[in-house]
Amino acid sequence: MATVTSKLIASEKELLAQSADDYMSPAQLDFFRRKLKALESELRANAGETTEHLRETVLVPDPADRATIEEEHALELRTRDRERKLIKKVQQALMRIESGEYGYCEETGEPIGLKRLLARPTATLSIEAQQRRELRQRQFGD
């Protein structure tokens, strides 16, 4: 009778050193859960900083300086909007971990792969499926 031990994976190197049979084992899922929660915390902290930064009212008499500040605020808001969307994807990835679907392509059911998940922990498609989707979008639009 084999004993299943859930050893804590501390680094990407340890994760990549595991055998293919360990794909999406409890230890690997725990690694990605921790990675996603850390990303979510970082994104939420950034959002809080933006809110505080935008509340700071700076009265600048020079129109060029005022325009620069407004452009910086607009850029910051666009960045936070992208991060808000990423938070949603992180939360969806955490739900997929809980449901047992994390790490598998939503189109083909094939493993997405550890390297791709390390690069983009919110990935829902394998590289091949993502390439097919992007090709269809280029050919036919959304």
Backbone as a chain_set.jsonl record, in Angstrom:
{"seq": "MATVTSKLIASEKELLAQSADDYMSPAQLDFFRRKLKALESELRANAGETTEHLRETVLVPDPADRATIEEEHALELRTRDRERKLIKKVQQALMRIESGEYGYCEETGEPIGLKRLLARPTATLSIEAQQRRELRQRQFGD", "coords": {"N": [[0.85, -1.173, 0.0], [0.725, 2.118, -0.973], [1.897, 5.118, 0.431], [0.674, 8.321, 0.479], [2.271, 11.299, 0.488], [2.176, 14.713, 1.126], [4.354, 16.737, 0.322], [5.668, 19.921, 0.893], [6.139, 22.105, -1.748], [8.627, 24.254, -2.413], [9.883, 25.841, -4.322], [10.128, 26.923, -7.784], [11.963, 25.406, -9.131], [11.99, 22.984, -7.689], [9.399, 22.194, -8.247], [9.448, 21.808, -11.054], [11.196, 19.698, -11.127], [9.803, 17.475, -10.456], [8.199, 14.332, -11.28], [6.38, 13.468, -14.278], [4.184, 12.004, -13.584], [3.319, 13.139, -11.274], [1.777, 15.275, -11.921], [-0.332, 17.895, -11.182], [-0.677, 17.09, -8.562], [-1.599, 16.943, -5.04], [0.417, 18.454, -3.726], [1.479, 20.018, -5.805], [-0.804, 21.453, -6.548], [-1.171, 22.869, -4.193], [1.126, 24.463, -4.262], [0.562, 26.131, -6.499], [-1.794, 27.294, -5.57], [-0.838, 28.839, -3.417], [0.852, 30.539, -4.872], [-1.005, 31.895, -6.516], [-2.616, 33.136, -4.58], [-0.769, 34.863, -3.414], [-0.246, 36.523, -5.599], [-2.785, 37.656, -5.909], [-2.987, 39.096, -3.496], [-0.928, 40.959, -3.854], [-1.91, 42.375, -6.079], [-4.234, 43.489, -4.987], [-3.132, 45.144, -3.042], [-1.809, 46.968, -4.678], [-4.035, 48.177, -5.85], [-5.149, 49.484, -3.661], [-3.131, 51.342, -3.127], [-3.292, 52.9, -5.424], [-5.815, 54.053, -5.14], [-5.391, 55.664, -2.88], [-3.386, 57.32, -3.93], [-4.711, 58.652, -6.012], [-6.505, 60.14, -4.587], [-5.044, 62.122, -3.53], [-4.945, 65.405, -4.001], [-3.596, 67.602, -6.228], [-2.947, 70.821, -6.865], [-2.109, 72.442, -9.653], [-0.937, 75.185, -11.277], [0.061, 75.486, -13.882], [-0.922, 74.698, -17.13], [0.278, 72.686, -18.757], [1.646, 71.075, -16.927], [-0.531, 70.216, -15.442], [-1.904, 68.743, -17.364], [-0.056, 66.706, -17.766], [-0.135, 65.426, -15.274], [-2.803, 64.567, -15.275], [-2.725, 62.775, -17.414], [-0.958, 60.864, -16.387], [-2.538, 59.924, -14.28], [-4.633, 58.798, -15.757], [-3.285, 56.747, -17.093], [-2.509, 55.225, -14.899], [-5.017, 54.446, -13.948], [-5.885, 52.851, -16.108], [-4.025, 50.8, -15.929], [-4.697, 49.741, -13.418], [-7.245, 48.868, -14.02], [-6.712, 46.749, -15.748], [-5.415, 45.145, -13.893], [-7.525, 44.676, -12.124], [-9.131, 43.059, -13.698], [-7.383, 40.933, -13.888], [-7.34, 40.06, -11.235], [-9.853, 38.922, -11.082], [-9.483, 36.759, -12.833], [-7.554, 35.384, -11.377], [-9.033, 34.642, -9.129], [-10.863, 32.944, -10.381], [-9.093, 30.938, -11.197], [-8.309, 29.961, -8.706], [-10.74, 28.864, -7.912], [-10.903, 26.848, -9.824], [-8.836, 25.239, -8.928], [-9.932, 24.29, -6.547], [-12.094, 22.86, -7.566], [-10.855, 20.881, -8.967], [-10.181, 21.165, -11.616], [-8.037, 22.675, -12.381], [-5.097, 23.329, -14.246], [-5.596, 21.897, -16.481], [-6.478, 21.96, -19.89], [-9.231, 23.854, -20.946], [-10.462, 23.447, -23.358], [-9.484, 21.068, -24.575], [-8.936, 19.286, -22.53], [-6.469, 18.307, -22.018], [-3.277, 18.272, -20.247], [-2.081, 21.48, -19.268], [0.496, 22.181, -18.673], [3.407, 22.554, -16.661], [5.409, 24.555, -17.024], [4.097, 26.508, -18.555], [2.046, 27.189, -16.77], [3.551, 28.237, -14.705], [4.538, 30.517, -15.916], [2.16, 31.814, -16.566], [-0.066, 31.704, -14.36], [-2.825, 31.804, -14.425], [-3.691, 30.608, -16.702], [-5.918, 28.975, -18.945], [-5.923, 27.474, -21.138], [-4.091, 25.159, -23.179], [-0.91, 25.651, -24.777], [-1.123, 25.056, -27.51], [-3.925, 25.093, -27.934], [-4.425, 27.756, -27.278], [-2.987, 29.043, -29.307], [-4.475, 28.205, -31.534], [-6.91, 29.479, -30.946], [-6.137, 32.187, -31.041], [-5.389, 32.357, -33.731], [-7.881, 31.894, -34.991], [-9.181, 34.187, -34.058], [-7.719, 36.19, -35.327], [-8.313, 35.586, -37.97], [-11.128, 35.634, -38.143], [-12.025, 37.558, -36.391], [-13.405, 38.663, -33.191]], "CA": [[0.0, 0.0, 0.0], [1.543, 3.32, -1.1], [1.518, 6.224, 1.297], [0.741, 9.588, -0.235], [2.698, 12.399, 1.339], [2.066, 15.987, 0.437], [5.515, 17.537, 0.675], [5.554, 21.306, 0.463], [7.029, 22.491, -2.834], [9.019, 25.618, -2.054], [10.424, 26.638, -5.424], [9.802, 26.494, -9.148], [12.928, 24.358, -9.473], [11.47, 21.744, -7.103], [8.181, 21.85, -8.982], [9.823, 21.29, -12.369], [11.969, 18.466, -10.953], [8.896, 16.353, -10.188], [7.912, 13.482, -12.433], [5.137, 13.752, -14.995], [3.107, 11.312, -12.864], [2.895, 13.998, -10.163], [1.087, 16.454, -12.453], [-1.463, 18.399, -10.413], [-0.779, 16.39, -7.282], [-1.951, 17.9, -3.979], [1.544, 19.362, -3.461], [1.55, 20.984, -6.903], [-1.963, 22.336, -6.425], [-0.885, 23.767, -3.075], [2.118, 25.43, -4.762], [-0.117, 27.115, -7.344], [-2.73, 28.019, -4.715], [-0.048, 29.851, -2.714], [1.315, 31.503, -5.877], [-2.152, 32.704, -6.93], [-3.038, 33.987, -3.455], [0.241, 35.927, -3.284], [-0.503, 37.447, -6.709], [-4.013, 38.381, -5.588], [-2.661, 40.056, -2.434], [-0.129, 42.02, -4.459], [-2.786, 43.183, -6.92], [-5.129, 44.249, -4.11], [-2.319, 46.2, -2.428], [-1.619, 47.985, -5.724], [-5.299, 48.896, -6.018], [-5.261, 50.385, -2.516], [-2.18, 52.433, -3.322], [-3.829, 53.764, -6.475], [-6.91, 54.818, -4.556], [-4.789, 56.712, -2.053], [-2.651, 58.243, -4.794], [-5.651, 59.478, -6.77], [-7.176, 61.039, -3.642], [-4.154, 63.259, -3.293], [-5.259, 66.458, -4.961], [-2.485, 68.519, -6.454], [-3.353, 71.965, -7.682], [-0.97, 72.914, -10.429], [-1.435, 76.267, -12.147], [0.539, 75.37, -15.264], [-1.746, 73.745, -17.888], [1.077, 71.548, -19.24], [1.862, 70.194, -15.773], [-1.831, 69.634, -15.106], [-2.166, 67.729, -18.396], [0.841, 65.576, -17.484], [-0.674, 64.725, -14.101], [-4.026, 63.89, -15.71], [-2.321, 61.633, -18.252], [-0.412, 59.856, -15.47], [-3.68, 59.319, -13.585], [-5.349, 57.955, -16.72], [-2.467, 55.547, -17.286], [-2.605, 54.443, -13.669], [-6.355, 53.845, -13.92], [-5.917, 51.76, -17.099], [-3.245, 49.704, -15.36], [-5.491, 49.134, -12.344], [-8.361, 48.155, -14.632], [-6.159, 45.456, -16.187], [-5.156, 44.357, -12.683], [-8.835, 44.253, -11.614], [-9.516, 41.907, -14.513], [-6.49, 39.834, -13.521], [-7.811, 39.542, -9.947], [-10.984, 38.046, -11.404], [-8.913, 35.53, -13.392], [-6.89, 34.681, -10.267], [-10.098, 34.022, -8.34], [-11.379, 31.815, -11.168], [-8.079, 29.887, -11.132], [-8.422, 29.36, -7.371], [-11.945, 28.02, -7.932], [-10.58, 25.646, -10.603], [-8.03, 24.374, -8.056], [-10.863, 23.641, -5.619], [-12.971, 21.932, -8.295], [-10.051, 19.828, -9.582], [-10.028, 21.423, -13.047], [-6.861, 23.504, -12.603], [-3.957, 22.696, -14.894], [-6.045, 21.161, -17.662], [-7.039, 22.815, -20.929], [-10.691, 23.823, -20.944], [-10.949, 23.009, -24.679], [-9.094, 19.7, -24.923], [-8.799, 18.44, -21.345], [-5.061, 17.91, -21.892], [-2.52, 19.102, -19.303], [-1.569, 22.755, -19.776], [1.943, 22.111, -18.511], [3.929, 23.32, -15.529], [6.124, 25.759, -17.453], [3.097, 27.514, -18.947], [1.361, 27.652, -15.562], [4.48, 29.097, -13.966], [4.597, 31.794, -16.627], [0.821, 32.417, -16.522], [-0.813, 30.802, -13.478], [-4.263, 31.871, -14.69], [-3.947, 30.016, -18.026], [-6.988, 27.974, -19.021], [-5.737, 26.747, -22.39], [-2.737, 24.728, -23.511], [-0.302, 26.542, -25.766], [-1.685, 24.745, -28.825], [-5.305, 25.592, -27.98], [-4.345, 29.212, -27.288], [-2.57, 29.439, -30.651], [-5.636, 28.016, -32.42], [-7.881, 30.53, -30.642], [-5.61, 33.452, -31.562], [-5.469, 32.286, -35.187], [-9.291, 32.112, -35.333], [-9.513, 35.591, -33.813], [-7.112, 37.002, -36.4], [-8.991, 35.317, -39.238], [-12.548, 35.906, -38.118], [-12.364, 38.559, -35.376], [-14.01, 38.074, -31.987]], "C": [[0.894, 1.235, 0.0], [0.999, 4.412, -0.191], [1.712, 7.525, 0.528], [1.15, 10.664, 0.764], [2.66, 13.667, 0.519], [3.191, 16.891, 0.924], [5.336, 18.934, 0.102], [6.595, 21.591, -0.616], [7.349, 23.964, -2.621], [9.478, 26.464, -3.24], [9.971, 26.084, -6.772], [10.712, 25.355, -9.569], [12.456, 23.003, -8.933], [10.246, 21.259, -7.866], [8.537, 21.186, -10.311], [10.601, 19.98, -12.282], [11.068, 17.255, -10.714], [8.591, 15.579, -11.465], [6.567, 13.87, -13.057], [3.942, 13.092, -14.306], [2.55, 12.151, -11.724], [2.082, 15.203, -10.625], [-0.212, 16.712, -11.696], [-1.756, 17.545, -9.174], [-1.193, 17.403, -6.219], [-0.825, 18.901, -3.679], [1.661, 20.416, -4.558], [0.377, 21.966, -6.843], [-1.757, 23.338, -5.293], [0.113, 24.846, -3.487], [1.424, 26.528, -5.568], [-1.15, 27.916, -6.55], [-1.991, 29.153, -3.988], [0.422, 30.946, -3.678], [0.176, 32.443, -6.288], [-2.612, 33.633, -5.802], [-2.05, 35.127, -3.23], [0.04, 36.976, -4.377], [-1.736, 38.289, -6.419], [-3.754, 39.439, -4.512], [-1.879, 41.248, -2.981], [-1.003, 42.954, -5.301], [-3.724, 44.044, -6.077], [-4.375, 45.39, -3.423], [-2.082, 47.329, -3.424], [-2.876, 48.827, -5.897], [-5.49, 49.886, -4.871], [-4.338, 51.58, -2.647], [-2.684, 53.417, -4.376], [-4.939, 54.638, -5.919], [-6.37, 55.97, -3.716], [-4.095, 57.774, -2.911], [-3.595, 59.19, -5.531], [-6.41, 60.45, -5.863], [-6.338, 62.274, -3.347], [-4.4, 64.302, -4.382], [-4.083, 67.42, -5.038], [-2.985, 69.621, -7.377], [-2.109, 72.535, -8.351], [-1.484, 73.991, -11.385], [-1.045, 76.113, -13.617], [-0.284, 74.32, -16.016], [-0.964, 72.521, -18.382], [1.335, 70.561, -18.105], [0.569, 69.482, -15.393], [-2.174, 68.524, -16.098], [-1.302, 66.486, -18.164], [0.303, 64.75, -16.324], [-1.933, 63.951, -14.479], [-3.706, 62.67, -16.559], [-1.751, 60.51, -17.383], [-1.53, 59.149, -14.715], [-4.452, 58.385, -14.514], [-4.593, 56.649, -16.965], [-2.564, 54.629, -16.072], [-3.967, 53.748, -13.575], [-6.478, 52.701, -14.928], [-5.163, 50.54, -16.573], [-4.05, 48.992, -14.287], [-6.683, 48.374, -12.911], [-7.903, 46.786, -15.139], [-5.915, 44.551, -14.98], [-6.463, 43.86, -12.062], [-9.324, 43.028, -12.387], [-8.655, 40.693, -14.181], [-6.891, 39.235, -12.178], [-8.958, 38.568, -10.178], [-10.489, 36.705, -11.959], [-8.222, 34.707, -12.308], [-7.943, 33.965, -9.426], [-10.706, 32.829, -9.071], [-10.399, 30.644, -11.138], [-8.13, 29.189, -9.775], [-9.661, 28.46, -7.28], [-11.694, 26.739, -8.724], [-9.704, 24.692, -9.778], [-8.973, 23.599, -7.142], [-11.742, 22.611, -6.325], [-12.203, 20.796, -8.974], [-9.819, 20.012, -11.068], [-8.742, 22.172, -13.378], [-5.751, 22.695, -13.271], [-4.314, 21.928, -16.159], [-6.763, 22.115, -18.61], [-8.564, 22.703, -20.942], [-11.272, 23.427, -22.306], [-10.693, 21.531, -24.923], [-9.042, 18.746, -23.734], [-7.378, 17.952, -21.111], [-4.367, 18.776, -20.843], [-1.991, 20.373, -19.974], [-0.052, 22.765, -19.712], [2.445, 23.04, -17.415], [4.611, 24.61, -15.949], [5.152, 26.864, -17.85], [2.382, 28.06, -17.716], [2.269, 28.515, -14.688], [4.537, 30.483, -14.6], [3.272, 32.546, -16.523], [-0.072, 31.504, -15.678], [-2.325, 30.824, -13.694], [-4.638, 31.225, -16.028], [-5.044, 28.959, -17.941], [-6.862, 27.11, -20.266], [-4.287, 26.292, -22.523], [-2.19, 25.691, -24.56], [-0.931, 26.315, -27.141], [-3.104, 25.286, -28.964], [-5.329, 27.112, -28.02], [-3.943, 29.719, -28.667], [-3.714, 29.295, -31.638], [-6.659, 29.131, -32.211], [-7.416, 31.866, -31.215], [-5.664, 33.483, -33.083], [-6.903, 32.531, -35.652], [-9.681, 33.57, -35.141], [-8.939, 36.497, -34.888], [-7.879, 36.813, -37.706], [-10.428, 35.833, -39.246], [-12.973, 37.029, -37.158], [-12.987, 37.877, -34.176], [-15.343, 37.551, -32.323]], "O": [[1.737, 1.384, 0.885], [-0.212, 4.594, -0.069], [2.789, 7.788, -0.007], [0.461, 10.906, 1.755], [3.067, 13.686, -0.643], [3.001, 17.707, 1.825], [4.903, 19.099, -1.038], [7.786, 21.349, -0.421], [6.459, 24.815, -2.645], [9.46, 27.692, -3.158], [9.503, 24.951, -6.883], [10.289, 24.444, -10.281], [12.516, 21.996, -9.638], [10.08, 20.062, -8.101], [7.996, 20.135, -10.653], [10.66, 19.231, -13.256], [11.54, 16.119, -10.769], [8.711, 16.1, -12.574], [5.736, 14.519, -12.423], [2.814, 13.569, -14.43], [1.437, 11.907, -11.257], [1.733, 16.061, -9.814], [-1.073, 15.838, -11.595], [-2.907, 17.318, -8.802], [-1.144, 18.607, -6.471], [-1.096, 20.071, -3.408], [1.917, 21.584, -4.268], [0.551, 23.165, -7.062], [-2.121, 24.507, -5.413], [-0.033, 26.008, -3.108], [1.669, 27.715, -5.347], [-1.36, 29.096, -6.831], [-2.467, 30.288, -3.954], [0.394, 32.13, -3.343], [0.379, 33.653, -6.394], [-2.958, 34.788, -6.052], [-2.456, 36.239, -2.892], [0.143, 38.175, -4.117], [-1.736, 39.497, -6.656], [-4.253, 40.56, -4.614], [-2.136, 42.396, -2.616], [-0.852, 44.174, -5.243], [-3.979, 45.2, -6.416], [-4.922, 46.478, -3.245], [-2.145, 48.505, -3.065], [-2.796, 50.043, -6.069], [-5.945, 51.008, -5.092], [-4.717, 52.703, -2.316], [-2.519, 54.628, -4.23], [-4.991, 55.834, -6.202], [-6.832, 57.105, -3.827], [-4.207, 58.972, -2.648], [-3.315, 60.382, -5.66], [-6.903, 61.475, -6.333], [-6.855, 63.324, -2.967], [-4.085, 64.077, -5.551], [-3.643, 67.973, -4.03], [-3.389, 69.375, -8.514], [-1.193, 73.035, -7.697], [-2.365, 73.732, -12.205], [-1.768, 76.577, -14.499], [-0.341, 73.167, -15.587], [-1.515, 71.421, -18.416], [1.25, 69.349, -18.302], [0.574, 68.296, -15.064], [-2.682, 67.475, -15.701], [-1.76, 65.358, -18.344], [0.288, 63.52, -16.384], [-2.114, 62.809, -14.054], [-4.36, 61.635, -16.426], [-2.034, 59.336, -17.622], [-1.489, 57.933, -14.526], [-4.877, 57.306, -14.101], [-5.196, 55.578, -17.036], [-2.686, 53.412, -16.206], [-4.048, 52.589, -13.166], [-7.111, 51.687, -14.633], [-5.598, 49.402, -16.746], [-4.081, 47.762, -14.251], [-7.092, 47.354, -12.355], [-8.609, 45.79, -14.983], [-6.172, 43.348, -15.031], [-6.512, 42.75, -11.532], [-9.86, 42.085, -11.805], [-9.138, 39.56, -14.192], [-6.792, 38.022, -11.995], [-9.025, 37.515, -9.543], [-11.009, 35.648, -11.6], [-8.295, 33.478, -12.317], [-7.759, 32.806, -9.054], [-11.029, 31.817, -8.449], [-10.816, 29.489, -11.063], [-8.009, 27.966, -9.7], [-9.62, 27.411, -6.637], [-12.194, 25.674, -8.363], [-9.818, 23.474, -9.915], [-8.828, 22.387, -6.981], [-12.096, 21.593, -5.73], [-12.809, 19.859, -9.495], [-9.31, 19.105, -11.726], [-8.392, 22.292, -14.552], [-5.496, 21.544, -12.917], [-3.44, 21.375, -16.827], [-7.549, 22.962, -18.186], [-9.117, 21.604, -20.947], [-12.457, 23.105, -22.396], [-11.567, 20.817, -25.415], [-9.098, 17.53, -23.913], [-7.108, 17.265, -20.127], [-4.811, 19.892, -20.574], [-1.514, 20.335, -21.109], [0.608, 23.301, -20.603], [1.967, 24.165, -17.266], [4.422, 25.648, -15.314], [5.364, 28.029, -17.515], [2.136, 29.263, -17.626], [1.794, 29.425, -14.007], [4.58, 31.495, -13.9], [3.259, 33.771, -16.404], [-0.756, 30.633, -16.216], [-3.031, 29.947, -13.196], [-5.797, 31.294, -16.438], [-5.096, 28.163, -17.003], [-7.596, 26.136, -20.435], [-3.371, 26.958, -22.04], [-2.944, 26.458, -25.158], [-1.237, 27.272, -27.853], [-3.45, 25.871, -29.99], [-6.158, 27.701, -28.715], [-4.49, 30.711, -29.148], [-3.909, 30.162, -32.49], [-7.21, 29.665, -33.174], [-8.209, 32.597, -31.808], [-5.954, 34.527, -33.668], [-7.127, 33.288, -36.597], [-10.417, 34.133, -35.951], [-9.585, 37.455, -35.314], [-8.073, 37.766, -38.461], [-10.887, 36.4, -40.239], [-14.145, 37.404, -37.12], [-13.089, 36.651, -34.139], [-16.03, 37.011, -31.457]]}, "num_chains": 1, "name": "protein.A"}
